[in-house]
């Protein structure tokens, strides 16, 4: 039995009202939105209805673990592709900025020669 199962069982047994809590939903898998340095294992979290799930941090909720893993892999790939696009755009910007600075200094030199 997993630690999470034991904790949830304990939660069900020790609620404030001392009434049994029914969980007909069972376990499901939450796929978190990817962030820098995140792996698929960090993204897929086994949860129950008693666990907190923040909508703004969630990519999806799945009953099947393999489906959750598949969606996590897709989300990581999309995130990686977006990061690559941003890095490429920033590199283009830096290159363009260097070229402009070079042209600016050449123009400045020509202006100083004219004076």
Secondary structure by P-SEA (a helix, b strand, c coil): ccaaaaaaaaaaacccccccccccccbbbbbccccccccccccbbbbcccbbbbccccccccccaaaaaaaaaaaaaaaaaaaaaaaaaaaaaaaaaaaaaaaaaaaaaaaaaac
